[in-house]
Structures are given as C-alpha cells and as structure tokens.
Amino acid sequence: MTAPVDETLLRALTPAVIGILGRRGADFAAAEDAVQEALVEAVRVWPDDPPRDPKGWLVTVAWRKFLDAVRADSSRRDRELRADEEPEPGPTEVADDTLQLYFLCTHPSLTPASAVALTLRAVGGLTTRQIAQAYLVPEVTMGQRITRAKKTVAGVRLNQSGDVGTVLRVLYLVFNEGYSGDVDLAAEAIRLTRQLAARIDHEEVAGLLALMLLHHARRPARTSADGRLVPLADQDRSQWDTGLIAEGVDILQAALARDRLGEFQAQAAIAALHADAQAAEETDWVQIVEWYDELVRLTDSPVARLNRAVAVGEADGPRAGLAALAELDPALPRHTAASAYLHERDGDPATAARLYAEAAAAAPNLPEREHLTRQAARLNSRLRG
C-alpha cells in the first residue's frame, strides 16, 4: 500500500529549494516555476518511491526542470532570431518545423485540453503559471495536466498530427500571452498562423489570423512612452497600423462570407468594430453586444460573458452592465475591475475606488496592477477634494 505524500513537508521545503536554485543562478520566477514542477513530480512519484532525502530530491529535480526550461527558452529565442532574419513569407513558404511541432504535440492520444497545455509548455515557451492563468485553473492543476500529457505521449509514435482546431487554440493562447504578458510571442504566433492559412483553406484559420492582425495593429498605442498601460478608449488611434487593420478586415470579410461562423471569426468581428471607430465615442456598442451574443452562444465562455457585460454597460447604460455582471462568478479574472469601471460610470466613485484597489491587488501583471492602482488613486483624490 502506498503512503500519502506529506504536503506539509512539501510546503515547508519549498522556500528553501527556491533559495538554493536562486543561489545557483536561477531568477526567482524561473526558480519558483521549476520548483512547482518538481512538487507535481513529487506528488506523482513519492507515494510509490519515497526519497531518503526529500529536500535533496526536490533540489535535483527542480534544477533539472530549470535547465530544461532554459534550453527550451533558448531554442525558442533561436527560432525567433532565425525568423527575424528570414525574408517575408511568400508563396513557396507554407510551413516550417515549428508549425509541424504544434501539430505533433496535439497528438490524437491526448485530450484537446492536455494537448494545448503540452504544446504551450514544450513548444510555445510559456510557463506553467502562464498557461494556468490562461485556462483559469490553479497552477498545480495545470502542472499535473502537463505531466500526464508528457507521460501519455512518452510511449507513442508521433506519426499522427492533431486536429486544426486544437492547433488554433494553441496559437491563440500563445498570441494572447505575447500580446499582454511577459513573453513576447505575438509576432511568432502571427507568422505561424499566416503559414497555416497558406496551407489550409479553413474559415476559422482565417478568422484567427484576422483577429491577431486587428489586435496587433493597436499594439503601438497600448502603452505610453513611460510604459504605462493605455486603455482602448484613451489610445491615440493615429498610432494604429491601418495596413494591418485593412488586411485583417479583408481576411475577416472573406471568412464571414462562407457563412460558417466560429468563435475566432466572432472575436475578429468585435475587434474590427473597435478598429472601425475613429474615436471611442463612435464605437458601435450595439453591434458589439450582438457579436458577443454570438460568441457566448458558440463558446459559453465566462470571459466572453464578462466582456459582454461591459459592452452592455456601454450600449445600454452602466446599470444594465452591472446587472449582467451580477450573473457571473465574482472570482472571474478582471470581474472586479469591470465592476469598478461600471460603478464609476454609474456615478459611484467611492465604490469604484474601492473595487479598483481590490482589482489592482489581484492583477496578473505589473502594468495592469499599476493602471488599476492609478485609477483608484485618481478617484480617491477626487473624493478627498
């Protein structure tokens, strides 16, 4: 009979192991991620094979995980450098090894969720924490999912490619992390999606490419010169790349004409409506709500429902937006920030300031945290004055 893992011991050893990796040269975030993976491995291995020296075992496995991550990151950077040196994609360049790896990591022996997680970790270069945040699950849960996926494919021949839908999901998440996270992978995701579009005549591939181009077109205006996050309504729209917007709209219109709507086309349609407005006050929020209705119908995504609530607040007034928001789980990422924004628009600065401060404390990255903190400070200053 196997003995249960002493989770109290694992928690007690974690800070010391992170410290040892730090002294060996790992930065804190990388050390923390490697130790987290080692803890997941311990939960799997220790019940049947408990180590004589738990701390030494964790240090050894965590250091190995760290080195694997460094090598994976180095390989990814090499690919990006090679991509920068390559000529623009032309008719003869339809695929490369990276895109093939995406297909192989979405092997039919894996569930779609596990395939996405494994590909993001092994090929996309994302950390377990970043993937967990994208999927709205605890980091330990995602670590276990990735570990199971690795075990599943360890004994199979990778001679069958995964389906296009799973590959699109991976590319979408890689782009999102590159667009708003700590790792800049947006350009690489666009490059691979362009190649996929040249290789496969598929309306959702076109929809994803259009979505990426429309979001990427706004990227120069998303941050100020001092690195501050600039909300969409406050962005200098003259900085938007009109060439990318035109290309994205053309690709989207061709995809929508095929009358086989999918979630990426619906998201791209929302992005196109934002891009079409010459000023924030000209945004067609009624149409945006209609597209969010389609997106919710297609995906039933809690994130889509959250964004829809904000759009309802713009189209029908903040009270309507707050009513839609009240139907959602308050634990959703950015739920508190959305509530703060709608309360401010509804003329309740005291509640909005409190919620902005709460949202800042839970923000997933530093620019967003600083932006929400400034919003709270702005309203508090107005209330004191």
C-alpha positions in Angstrom: 0.0 0.0 0.0 1.4 3.4 -1.0 1.9 6.1 1.6 0.4 9.5 1.0 2.6 12.5 0.3 3.2 14.7 3.3 2.0 18.0 1.7 3.0 19.9 4.9 6.6 18.8 4.3 6.4 19.9 0.6 5.2 23.3 1.6 7.9 23.7 4.3 10.7 22.7 1.9 9.6 24.9 -1.0 11.2 28.2 0.1 14.5 26.5 0.9 14.6 24.8 -2.5 13.7 28.1 -4.3 16.6 29.7 -2.4 19.1 27.1 -3.4 18.1 27.4 -7.1 18.4 31.2 -6.8 22.0 30.8 -5.4 22.8 28.6 -8.4 21.8 31.4 -10.8 18.1 31.0 -11.4 16.0 34.1 -11.1 13.1 34.0 -8.6 10.3 33.5 -11.2 12.1 30.7 -13.0 13.1 29.0 -9.7 9.6 29.2 -8.5 8.2 27.6 -11.7 10.8 24.8 -11.6 10.1 24.0 -8.0 6.4 23.9 -8.7 7.0 21.3 -11.4 9.2 19.4 -9.0 6.4 19.4 -6.5 4.0 18.0 -9.0 6.5 15.3 -9.8 6.9 14.5 -6.1 3.2 14.1 -5.7 3.3 11.6 -8.6 6.4 9.6 -7.6 6.8 9.7 -3.8 3.8 7.5 -2.8 5.5 4.5 -4.6 9.1 5.6 -4.2 9.7 8.0 -1.2 13.2 9.6 -1.2 15.6 9.2 1.6 16.4 12.9 1.3 13.3 14.8 0.3 15.0 18.2 0.1 17.9 16.9 -2.0 15.4 15.1 -4.3 13.4 18.3 -4.8 16.6 20.3 -5.5 17.8 17.8 -8.0 14.5 17.6 -9.9 13.8 21.3 -9.7 17.3 22.1 -11.1 16.7 19.7 -13.9 13.4 21.3 -14.7 15.0 24.7 -14.6 17.7 23.6 -17.1 15.0 22.1 -19.3 13.2 25.4 -19.3 16.3 27.4 -20.1 17.1 25.1 -23.0 13.5 25.4 -24.3 13.6 29.2 -24.0 17.0 29.3 -25.7 15.6 27.2 -28.6 12.6 29.4 -28.9 14.7 32.5 -29.0 16.9 31.0 -31.6 13.8 30.2 -33.7 12.7 33.8 -33.3 16.1 35.2 -34.3 16.1 32.9 -37.4 12.6 34.1 -38.2 13.7 37.8 -38.0 16.5 37.0 -40.5 14.2 35.2 -42.9 12.6 37.0 -45.9 8.9 37.8 -45.8 6.7 34.8 -46.2 6.0 34.1 -49.9 4.1 31.6 -52.0 6.8 29.0 -51.6 7.0 29.2 -47.8 4.0 27.3 -46.4 5.2 25.6 -43.3 8.3 25.1 -41.1 9.4 22.7 -38.3 7.8 24.8 -35.6 4.3 24.6 -37.1 4.8 20.8 -37.6 5.8 20.6 -33.9 2.5 22.2 -33.0 0.6 19.5 -34.9 2.6 16.7 -33.4 2.1 17.9 -29.8 -1.6 17.9 -30.4 -1.4 14.1 -30.9 -4.8 12.3 -31.0 -3.9 10.3 -27.9 -4.2 13.5 -25.9 -7.4 15.3 -24.9 -7.6 18.7 -26.5 -7.0 20.4 -23.2 -3.9 18.4 -22.4 -2.6 18.8 -26.0 -2.9 22.6 -25.7 -1.2 22.6 -22.4 1.7 20.4 -23.5 2.2 22.4 -26.7 2.2 25.7 -24.9 4.8 24.4 -22.5 7.0 22.4 -24.8 6.9 24.5 -28.0 5.4 27.8 -27.1 7.8 28.5 -24.3 5.1 29.5 -21.8 5.5 28.8 -18.1 3.1 26.5 -16.2 1.8 29.6 -14.4 1.1 31.5 -17.6 -0.8 28.5 -19.0 -2.8 28.1 -15.8 -3.8 31.8 -15.9 -5.0 31.4 -19.5 -7.2 28.4 -18.5 -8.4 29.9 -15.2 -7.2 26.9 -13.2 -4.7 26.6 -10.3 -1.1 26.3 -11.3 -0.8 22.9 -9.5 -3.7 21.5 -11.6 -2.1 22.7 -14.8 1.2 21.2 -13.8 -0.4 17.9 -13.2 -2.2 18.1 -16.6 1.1 18.8 -18.4 2.8 15.9 -16.5 0.1 13.5 -17.5 0.3 14.7 -21.1 4.1 14.1 -21.2 3.6 10.5 -19.8 0.9 9.8 -22.4 3.0 10.7 -25.4 6.2 9.3 -24.0 5.4 5.8 -25.3 3.6 6.7 -28.6 5.0 7.3 -32.0 4.4 10.9 -33.1 3.3 9.9 -36.6 -0.2 11.3 -36.3 -0.9 15.0 -36.3 -3.5 16.7 -34.1 -6.6 18.5 -35.4 -6.6 22.0 -36.7 -9.0 23.2 -34.0 -6.5 22.3 -31.2 -3.6 23.9 -33.1 -5.7 27.1 -33.5 -6.4 27.1 -29.8 -2.7 26.9 -29.0 -1.8 29.6 -31.5 -4.5 31.8 -30.0 -3.2 31.4 -26.4 0.4 31.9 -27.5 -0.6 35.2 -29.2 -2.6 36.3 -26.1 0.5 35.8 -23.9 2.7 37.5 -26.4 0.3 40.4 -26.6 -0.4 41.1 -23.0 2.0 39.0 -20.9 5.7 38.8 -20.0 6.8 36.7 -23.0 6.7 38.4 -26.4 5.4 35.7 -28.8 2.8 37.7 -30.7 4.8 38.1 -33.9 5.8 34.4 -33.9 2.1 33.4 -33.5 1.1 35.6 -36.4 3.9 34.2 -38.5 2.8 30.6 -37.9 -0.9 31.4 -38.4 0.0 33.0 -41.7 1.7 29.8 -42.7 -1.2 27.7 -41.6 -3.6 29.9 -43.6 -1.5 29.4 -46.7 -1.6 25.7 -46.1 -5.2 25.1 -45.1 -8.4 26.7 -46.6 -10.3 27.0 -43.3 -12.6 29.8 -42.3 -11.5 29.7 -38.6 -7.9 29.8 -39.5 -8.7 33.0 -41.5 -10.7 34.2 -38.5 -7.8 33.7 -36.1 -5.4 35.4 -38.4 -7.8 38.4 -38.8 -8.2 38.6 -35.1 -4.4 38.6 -34.5 -3.8 41.3 -37.1 -6.6 43.5 -35.8 -5.3 43.3 -32.2 -1.6 43.6 -33.3 -2.5 46.8 -35.2 -3.4 48.5 -31.9 -0.2 47.4 -30.1 1.8 50.6 -30.5 -0.9 52.6 -28.7 -1.4 50.2 -25.8 1.4 51.6 -23.7 2.7 55.2 -23.2 6.3 56.3 -23.5 6.9 55.6 -19.8 5.4 52.1 -20.1 2.0 52.8 -18.7 -1.0 50.8 -19.9 -3.3 52.9 -22.0 -7.0 51.7 -22.1 -8.6 51.3 -25.5 -10.8 54.3 -25.1 -7.8 56.6 -24.4 -5.5 55.3 -27.1 -4.1 57.6 -29.8 -5.7 55.9 -32.8 -3.3 57.6 -35.2 -0.7 55.1 -33.9 -2.8 52.2 -35.0 -1.4 50.3 -38.1 -4.0 50.9 -40.7 -2.3 48.5 -43.1 -2.8 45.6 -40.7 -6.3 46.7 -39.9 -7.2 46.7 -43.6 -5.6 43.3 -44.1 -7.4 41.9 -41.1 -10.8 43.3 -42.2 -10.4 41.8 -45.7 -9.5 38.4 -44.4 -12.4 38.5 -42.0 -15.0 39.5 -44.6 -13.9 36.7 -46.9 -14.2 34.2 -44.0 -17.7 35.5 -42.9 -18.9 35.3 -46.5 -18.6 31.5 -46.2 -21.4 31.5 -43.6 -19.7 29.0 -41.2 -19.3 31.2 -38.2 -16.8 30.2 -35.5 -15.5 31.8 -32.3 -12.4 33.3 -33.8 -14.5 35.0 -36.6 -16.8 36.4 -33.9 -13.9 37.8 -31.9 -12.4 39.3 -35.0 -15.7 40.9 -35.9 -15.7 42.6 -32.4 -12.1 43.7 -33.0 -13.0 45.1 -36.4 -15.8 47.2 -34.9 -13.4 48.7 -32.5 -10.9 49.4 -35.3 -13.6 51.0 -37.4 -14.4 53.7 -34.9 -12.4 56.9 -35.5 -12.9 57.9 -31.8 -14.0 55.9 -28.8 -17.4 57.6 -28.6 -18.1 56.5 -32.2 -17.9 52.8 -31.3 -20.9 50.8 -32.4 -21.6 49.1 -29.0 -24.9 47.7 -30.0 -23.3 45.7 -32.8 -20.6 44.6 -30.4 -23.1 43.3 -27.9 -24.7 41.3 -30.8 -21.4 39.8 -31.7 -20.8 38.9 -28.0 -24.1 37.2 -28.0 -22.9 35.1 -30.9 -19.6 34.4 -29.1 -21.4 33.3 -26.0 -23.7 31.1 -28.0 -20.6 29.5 -29.6 -18.4 29.1 -26.6 -20.4 29.7 -23.4 -17.1 31.2 -22.2 -17.2 33.1 -18.8 -14.6 35.5 -20.2 -16.9 36.3 -23.2 -19.8 36.8 -20.8 -17.7 39.2 -18.7 -16.7 41.2 -21.8 -20.3 41.2 -23.0 -21.4 42.7 -19.6 -19.0 45.6 -20.1 -20.3 46.1 -23.7 -23.9 46.0 -22.4 -22.8 48.7 -20.0 -21.6 50.9 -22.9 -24.7 50.1 -25.1 -27.5 50.2 -22.6 -26.0 52.1 -19.6 -23.9 51.1 -16.6 -26.9 49.8 -14.6 -27.6 47.2 -17.4 -23.9 46.3 -17.4 -23.8 45.8 -13.7 -26.9 43.6 -13.9 -25.3 41.4 -16.5 -22.1 41.3 -14.4 -24.0 40.2 -11.3 -25.0 37.0 -13.1 -21.3 36.0 -13.3 -18.9 34.4 -10.8 -17.1 37.3 -8.9 -13.9 35.1 -8.9 -13.5 35.6 -12.6 -10.3 37.4 -13.6 -10.9 41.1 -14.1 -14.5 40.8 -12.8 -13.7 43.3 -10.0 -12.0 45.7 -12.5 -15.1 45.6 -14.8 -17.3 46.2 -11.8 -15.2 49.2 -10.7 -15.4 50.7 -14.2 -19.2 50.3 -14.4 -19.7 51.7 -10.9 -17.6 54.8 -11.8 -19.8 55.3 -15.0 -22.9 54.9 -12.8 -21.8 57.8 -10.6 -20.5 55.9 -7.6 -16.8 56.9 -7.3 -16.4 55.6 -3.7 -17.4 52.0 -4.6 -15.4 52.3 -7.8 -12.2 53.4 -6.0 -12.5 50.5 -3.5 -13.0 48.0 -6.3 -10.2 49.4 -8.4 -7.9 48.9 -5.4 -9.1 45.3 -4.9 -8.6 44.6 -8.6 -5.1 46.0 -8.5 -4.2 43.6 -5.7 -5.3 40.7 -7.9 -3.9 41.9 -11.3 -2.0 39.3 -13.3 0.8 41.6 -14.4 2.6 44.8 -13.3 1.3 47.2 -16.0 -2.3 46.2 -15.2 -1.7 46.5 -11.5 -0.2 50.0 -11.8 -3.0 51.1 -14.1 -5.7 49.9 -11.6 -3.8 51.5 -8.7 -3.7 54.8 -10.5 -7.5 54.6 -11.2 -8.1 54.0 -7.5 -5.8 56.9 -6.6 -7.5 59.2 -9.1 -10.9 58.6 -7.6 -9.8 58.8 -4.0 -8.1 62.1 -4.8 -11.4 63.4 -6.3 -13.3 62.2 -3.2 -10.9 64.0 -0.8 -11.1 67.2 -2.8 
